[in-house]
């Protein structure tokens, strides 16, 4: 038996198993302050062709889903006073605030 580790879950797959489709879901909840939150998610699927690495396809989909959620959240987070003050307090010394702080 071959054990794979994906997103902190142990998956047991037989050595001869062939993956034809891979799906990934990513979601995140952002605190907007004043008992408000924003939850965004993205699910992506891909066909795995012969000769392709299913783990590589999974990793690519995960990064794409994460980037999509971040991009969708940016306009709301930039308008949120709570998130702005949170970012400023984490960058007290440098004074440099950018999108990677969220």
Secondary structure, 3 states (H helix, E strand, C coil): CEEEEECCEEEEECCCCCCCEEEEEEEEEEEEECCEEEEEEEEEEEECCCCCCHHHHHHHHHHHHHHHHHHHHHHHHHHCHHHHHHHHHHCCCCCCCCHHHC
